Amino acid sequence: MMGYGFGYGMGGFGWLFMILFWVLVIVGIVALVKWLPGAGGSTPSSNRALKILKERYARGEIDEEEFRKRAQDLKD
């Protein structure tokens, strides 16, 4: 006689859904920590500033020396 214990209510695949649930919870926590300001090294604003700096260098608005100096300032 089968009971209504864990896994039997979903055709025997309840354990699979439980594992999937916990994997999604862990992935969500990791994603949240990664997007917190200051948690992963560089912040999104410094990445944006470096991107703009690279664009200005590519357009010829600044020379290599100024590019390197400003890029170093952004990393600090």
N, C-alpha and C positions, 0 to 999 in steps of 0.2 A: 504494500500500500504506500502510495506516494503522499508525502505531506506537502504543505504549502510553505516550506522553508525557503531559504535564500536560493534563488535561481530557478525555482520551479514555476513561478508565476509568469515568466517570460519564455516558456518553452525550453528551459535549460540554459539559456544564454544570459542570465542575469549577471553572472560573474564578468562577462565580456563588457556589459554596459557599466558595471562598477569600475572596472579598470579604465575604460574610456573616460568616465566621469573624473577620476582622479588625475589622469593624464591632462585633461583639459584644465583642471584646477591648477596644477603645477605649471603648465605653460602660461596660464593667465597671470600667475604670481611673478614668474620670471619676466614676462613682458612688462608688467607694471613696474617692477624694480628697474628694468632697463630704461624706461622712459622717464623715471623720476629725475628732476634736475640735479646735476652734480653726482649722480650715482655711477655713471659709466665713463668717467674721464672727461671727455669734451661735451659741452652742452650743445643743444641744437642751434643756439644763437651763434656760437663760435664757428660751427660748421658752415653756417650761412655766410658769416663774415669772410671766412676763408674762400668760399666759393666766389663771392663778389670780388675779392682780391685777385683770384686767379683769372676771372673774366677781365678785369681792368688790365692785368699784365698781358693777356692775350690780345687785347685791343690796342696795346701799345701806349696806354695812358700813363703807365709807370714803368721805370726801368727795372732791371734784374736786382740791382742793389736795394732799391726801395722795396721791391717785392719780398726779398729775403728778410729784410729788417722787420717789415710789418707782419710777415708770417710767423717769425720768431716771437714777436710781441703777442700774437694771438695764442701761441702755444703756452706761454707763461701764465 
